[in-house]
Amino acid sequence: MKTLARSVSWSAVALALLRAHTAQACSVCFGRSDSKLAEGLNWGIFTLLGIVFAVLCAFGVFAFYLAKRSQISPIPVPPPAAGKDHFATQD
């Protein structure tokens, strides 16, 4: 079974290499950067970069919000009981 799968895989690779001369690049990769496809590709890249930037900014703003909020209202700590040492172990 392994030999059949291996021979089919190698046959597919050989077929792809033999037909590689028929493959052509799109207008963006081929060097025509003034086409509508290149313009759409650029807008897609800038849109995705903008989304990533917005998400990273949102994380930063949320972390800043949490840091400021923790300074404004700290968790109240009860005062120690009179005559007890809090660091001493209880027997």
VMD Tcl script that draws the C-alpha trace (Angstrom):
set ca {
  {0.00 0.00 0.00}
  {2.86 2.38 0.81}
  {4.52 1.70 -2.55}
  {1.31 2.51 -4.40}
  {0.89 5.80 -2.55}
  {4.54 6.65 -3.10}
  {4.39 5.92 -6.83}
  {1.20 7.97 -7.20}
  {2.87 10.86 -5.36}
  {5.96 10.74 -7.54}
  {3.81 10.51 -10.65}
  {1.90 13.62 -9.59}
  {5.15 15.51 -8.97}
  {6.54 14.43 -12.36}
  {3.33 15.49 -14.11}
  {3.39 18.88 -12.39}
  {7.02 19.43 -13.40}
  {6.35 18.44 -17.00}
  {3.42 20.87 -17.27}
  {5.20 23.73 -15.47}
  {5.89 25.56 -18.73}
  {2.16 26.19 -19.18}
  {1.82 27.98 -15.85}
  {1.77 31.75 -16.11}
  {2.04 34.39 -13.46}
  {-0.73 36.85 -12.76}
  {-0.36 40.43 -13.94}
  {0.95 41.52 -10.54}
  {3.76 38.96 -10.45}
  {4.49 39.34 -14.14}
  {5.35 43.01 -13.72}
  {2.23 44.91 -14.76}
  {1.54 46.83 -11.59}
  {-1.00 49.24 -13.05}
  {-3.75 46.64 -13.55}
  {-6.99 46.41 -11.60}
  {-5.81 43.13 -10.06}
  {-2.70 44.82 -8.63}
  {-4.80 47.67 -7.28}
  {-7.21 45.24 -5.61}
  {-4.32 43.27 -4.16}
  {-2.81 46.42 -2.68}
  {-6.14 47.44 -1.14}
  {-6.49 43.96 0.35}
  {-3.04 44.13 1.90}
  {-3.66 47.58 3.38}
  {-7.05 46.49 4.72}
  {-5.57 43.48 6.48}
  {-2.73 45.58 7.89}
  {-5.29 48.08 9.18}
  {-7.30 45.32 10.89}
  {-4.19 43.89 12.55}
  {-3.15 47.38 13.68}
  {-6.64 48.06 15.09}
  {-6.69 44.80 17.06}
  {-3.23 45.45 18.50}
  {-4.25 48.98 19.47}
  {-7.38 47.62 21.14}
  {-5.26 45.23 23.24}
  {-2.95 48.08 24.20}
  {-5.83 50.38 25.16}
  {-7.43 47.60 27.21}
  {-4.16 46.90 29.04}
  {-3.77 50.63 29.74}
  {-7.37 50.75 31.01}
  {-6.76 47.82 33.36}
  {-3.55 49.38 34.68}
  {-5.24 52.71 35.37}
  {-8.26 51.06 36.95}
  {-6.10 48.97 39.27}
  {-4.41 52.14 40.54}
  {-7.68 53.98 41.10}
  {-9.49 51.42 43.22}
  {-7.15 48.94 44.84}
  {-8.50 45.89 46.60}
  {-9.12 46.79 50.26}
  {-6.90 44.94 52.70}
  {-8.37 44.40 56.17}
  {-6.31 45.85 59.00}
  {-4.35 43.33 61.05}
  {-5.92 42.14 64.29}
  {-4.45 43.67 67.42}
  {-1.72 41.60 69.05}
  {-1.34 39.03 66.24}
  {1.64 38.59 64.02}
  {0.47 37.70 60.50}
  {3.79 36.22 59.52}
  {3.98 33.81 62.44}
  {2.87 30.26 61.86}
  {-0.04 28.91 63.78}
  {0.59 25.74 65.78}
}
mol new
graphics top color blue
foreach p $ca { graphics top sphere $p radius 0.5 }
foreach p [lrange $ca 0 end-1] q [lrange $ca 1 end] { graphics top cylinder $p $q radius 0.2 }
display resetview
